[in-house]
Amino acid sequence: MDVGMTNGAARGTGGPSAITLFLSGDVMPGRGIDQVLPHPSSPRLYERYVVHAGDYVALAERKNGPLPRPLDYDYIWGDALALLDQYSPDVRIINLETAVTASDAYWKGKGINYRMHPGNIRCLTAARIDCCVLANNHVLDWGYRGLTDTLDVLHGSGMQTAGAGADLTEAQSPARLEVAGKGRVLVFAFGHYSSGIPPEWAATNRRAGVARLEHLTEETLQQIATLVNEVRVSGDIVVASIHWGGNWGYVVPREQQLFARLLIDEAGIDVVHGHSSHHPRGIEVYRGKPILYGCGDLLNDYEGINGYEEFRGELSLLYLPSLDAASGTLLHFELIPMAIRRFRLNRPSTEETQWLCEMLNREGEKFGTRVQISEGGRLRLSW
């Protein structure tokens, strides 16, 4: 089914009875990207093979050409900014997979430690992000001080957060996003152990951290349902944003599919916003509610790194589902292909758009979904 796009939705408003979300996978403006912004952090890294963040800049320049320095804060969003302005989503939600801190107290033994200097926060506000999901395996890369700094900087810049906090109650509390004249969007965020979140990062009643899920069980489901029922009122749209699974591959574990469906059936979730994979995965629409099993990275500094080329990790998507404001039922769903080049989101080539279309159709077949290329190289989901 595809309810169809109204004239209002084609202009990006979604119409007076619809709420349009912008959802993204991992946004990673740390490490190499941070080095070419106006306020770079110390470039010292503690990785096995790379000890200077500038090496990631050099790899990207070797592949796609020189980068001017410093970059403007809005540079990384490239062509996406005008497209988002055209669609005018009511709410903008990203998974921010980078600590925002000047702390040098890195989490020892982690291997990969992402951070962006607080002075570069305007690279997020430039895209008018409303909510940063933090329940992931990089938000404590620079320790508890780094997490505190991240929360303070994001909140001080007018952005809400979900999935991490000073204690378990705060980590499990949703972002509450008011949509004038339409209602409210609640964003709950959780990180599953399968995405590589250390057990020590789990928030407790006495310790800061993330809302970490150890198991995808009925008990976990009921805990989430209780959290939702405590704050949800009639007309709320509820998003469950979950960091789960590995970085590469298209297989969706059976337990993830079952859990996502039960979130809709038993916890009243309207959108399951899954991420962790470095490339997009198949999309399901279950009982009129979208399930994104893996959104893929939206922005990263991986240019020039060899390996896993078959997954085309440089190709990303802007996800723009429009939901009925009263019921949360999916009305229509557009996806805008992008290509990461020179640390920037660019409109892709025809071949790249076609590749994404074919991949989503291949992976969506088992879920009963398809996309077709529409005007301007956009992808429109049918189910």
Buried (B, 14 or more C-beta within 10 A) or exposed (E): EBBEBBEBBBEBBBBEBBBBBBBBBBBBBBBBBBBBBBBBBEBEBBBEEBEBBBBBBEBBBEEBEEBEEBBEBBBBBBBBBEBBEEBEBBBBBBBBBBBBBBBEEBBEEBEBBBBBBBBBBBBBBBBBBBBBBBBBBBBBBBBBBBBBBBBEBBEEBEBBBBBBBBBBEBBBBBBBBEBEEBBBBBBBBBBBBBBBBBEEBBBEEEBBBBBBBEEBEEEBBEBBBEBBEEBBEEEBBBBBBBBBBBBEBBEBBEBBBEBBBBBBBBBBBBBBBBBBBBBBBBBBBBEBBBBBBBBBBBBBBBBBBEEBEEBBBBBBBBBBBBBBBBBBBBBBBBBBBBBBBBBBBBBBEEEBBBBBBEBBBEBBEEBEBBBEBEEEBBBBBBB
